[in-house]
Amino acid sequence: MNEDKQKICKLLCAALKATRDQCKLKDILYVKYTEYEELATLYYEDGHKKDINVTDDSGIQTIKDILACI
């Protein structure tokens, strides 16, 4: 199965936005820049953003890495 990391990020974003801690989260954008660089970028209402390295992650590991960084 080929996992859609952008879809996973969008669904995770919706769940996180429903929480008190992450209610200011606007979006999570997944981008595969190269074979060796994949990032999930969290964007917040105040303009702050956070890049998270998700290179070679499975879908569940992408979620775990994002949760570990917030």
C-alpha positions in Angstrom: 0.0 0.0 0.0 1.3 3.4 -0.9 0.5 5.9 1.9 -0.7 9.4 1.1 1.3 11.4 3.6 -0.4 14.7 2.7 -3.8 13.2 3.4 -2.4 11.8 6.7 -1.2 15.3 7.6 -4.5 17.0 6.7 -6.5 14.5 8.9 -4.0 14.8 11.8 -4.3 18.6 11.5 -8.1 18.5 11.8 -7.7 16.3 15.0 -5.1 18.5 16.5 -7.1 21.7 15.9 -9.9 20.2 18.0 -7.6 20.2 21.0 -7.0 23.0 23.4 -3.2 22.8 23.0 -3.2 23.0 19.2 -6.3 25.1 18.5 -4.1 27.8 16.8 -2.8 25.3 14.2 -3.8 26.3 10.7 -2.3 23.6 8.5 0.2 20.8 8.1 1.8 20.7 4.7 3.8 17.6 3.6 6.4 18.1 0.9 8.8 15.6 -0.6 11.7 17.7 -1.8 14.0 14.9 -2.8 14.4 11.2 -2.3 16.3 12.1 0.9 14.3 15.0 2.2 10.6 15.0 3.3 9.2 17.6 5.6 5.9 18.1 7.4 5.5 21.9 8.1 3.1 23.0 10.8 1.7 26.5 10.2 0.1 28.5 13.1 -2.3 31.5 13.1 0.4 33.8 14.5 2.7 33.1 11.5 4.9 30.7 13.3 5.9 27.5 11.5 7.7 24.4 12.4 9.5 22.0 10.1 9.5 18.3 11.0 11.7 15.8 9.2 9.6 12.8 8.1 12.0 11.4 5.5 11.4 7.6 5.0 8.7 7.5 7.6 5.7 5.3 7.3 2.3 6.9 7.8 2.1 6.0 11.5 5.7 7.1 12.1 4.9 10.5 10.4 2.2 11.0 13.0 4.5 9.9 15.8 7.2 12.4 14.7 4.8 15.3 14.4 3.3 14.5 17.9 6.8 14.3 19.4 7.6 17.8 18.1 4.6 19.7 19.3 
